[in-house]
Amino acid sequence: MKRTVPLLIAATTGFVLIVAYFVPPMQSWSEQVSVWFDILAAVAFVLGGANLMKIHLKHISDRARGWGYSAVLVVAFLGTLFVGLGKIGVNPATQFPDFAWSGPYRQNGSPFWVLFEYVFTPLNSTMFALVAFYIASAAFRAFRAKNAEAILLLGTAFIVLLGRTFAGVALTSWIDPAVWSGFQYFTGLRIENLTVYIMAVFNTVGNRAIMIGIALGIVSTSLKILLGLDRSYLGKE
Amino acid sequence: MGAFLRQEWWIVAVFIASLLPLVHVLFTGRVSALRSLDRRWIFLLMFWAVLLPIYYVSSTGNVLPEVPGALAQATFDEIEKLSPGDPVLMAFDYDPPTTGEMAPMATAFVRHAAEKRLRMYFMTLWPPGAQMIDDTIARVLKPDFPQLVYGRDYVNLGYKSGQEAVIKVVVTNLRELYTTDVLGTGVQNIPMMDGITSIQQMKLIINVASGTPGTKEWVQYAVTPYPNLRIVAGVTGVSAPLYYPYIPRQLNGLLGAIKGAAEYEQLVLNRYGGPNPNPKYMEGLRRMAPQLVGHLLIIGLIIVANVLYFTDPARGRR
């Protein structure tokens, strides 16, 4: 029963969505199912938060390796939740001045806004920016023209790297029909044009093939799930 | 450049001083030391490669010239051909980590739409996206377009959970999910929501996205089943190649990374810039200089590493 009911819900929902796509009068069913999904997704945030707390409180309680990080996470989570849900420091909205909590939780100058703008945003941006340093380090250590495939990859990378900057334009600007009329047949060799060609032809062809392959895989996996043949998404018994 | 170097000699001095030990290794011929170079030297080189151009652009206001490509032009044309009062959906599906790439696009899109007097309906499928919308409105519409009125010219519908399921609903019934805007005002009390029942009534979807759900989901669940819908998108550099297969029938315009943002900014500036454009409308253009030096550094590092590899006498013995 514990597994049968979820299986039936998944199968019914899936088949309703498939049938609704091909039968226009049933479109409202698909809409209804999607709304239920949206509601469940909102509830999942609460479950996700509770699960996060459970795991990290256990880490702290067990004094597991790196428990200090868990403590930082719990404090940050609860602090942000408190100022956000409590709308601490938020003034009432202008259209509802009599209701203290009517202002938006992200109101400019509120503690939640300060946390978002001056803690969350810079920390996230910093983490993402670090990628540039690791890419540079990896480029120095890993990219070797050891064989034909690697040479092809490196050559393409150089063209695209240059073509995405002004260097691409500057380096091959001399391939200009104004300089010599014969160059009109070679403008495709300008780095910025080569970049466009690589992205629009080789990249598109490769990506289309991968996408079609993935789509076929999704169809077969989805059918297995809907028919109850693949039950791995329900977890272990 | 010469005047800048003379005026800002101290930063040049710090730059040279910081790299003296590395230069010493190079000139004393200890090539083997380079083969096992401490990666902190590479981090330092990347630091300077990014910092110096940023400082130069900030100090002088100079930016590199930008030649808009076909995709940026197609994106610009899609918005340019709309008429004043046409409704457009501004779907901002990104968060702070990618603000460096996404914010210049979002700024340029909103500025272009405001110049065209389009009616803007903001929404997001990402929880932090609501703040990104607020920031863009505060950066562009409030200071530079005070004549545009909230609720009449633009509305922020905010975030809804459910990812692509949200798209599936709003594309046929917007009011099923969005009963209020972010301020809690009922949509029936928002003048610009009169007669708007679904996303299909939008003349254009403008999507700024840095992941999932994002452009791919808007293409798959909105534009493909309803081919009358049109969409242009601004996406991150790493994800841009994935969207090329949708061009041009399912995706009518694409801005990839900061380069795409810079090209689009250039087009908007050419049309609406005026003699002294505000630097906030040139953020993409300003970031092309650090991108240039950063890319050149990476190419240089790869070349040096390969030269060291192929001249390594121990290579054949490994």
Interface residues (C-beta under 8 A of the other chain):
Chain A: Y21 Q27 S30 E31 S34 V35 F37 D38 A41 A42 A44 F45 A93 Q95 F96 S102 P104 R106 N108 F116 F120 T121 N124 S125 M127 F128 A129 A132 F133 I135 A136 S137 A139 F140 R141 F143 R144 A145 L154 A157 F158 L161 L162 R164 T165 F166 A167 V169 E192 V196 M199 A200 N203 T204 N207 R208 M211
Chain B: L37 R39 I42 F43 L45 M46 F47 V50 L64 P65 E66 V67 G69 A70 D95 P96 P97 T98 T99 G100 P128 A130 Q131 D134 A138 K160 S161 G162 Q163 A165 V166 K168 V169 T172 N173 E176 L177 V182 L183 G184 T185 P225 G237 A240 P241 L242 Y244 P245 I247 A257 K259 M288 Q291 L292 G294 H295 L296 L297 I298 I299 L301 I302 V304 A305 N306 Y309
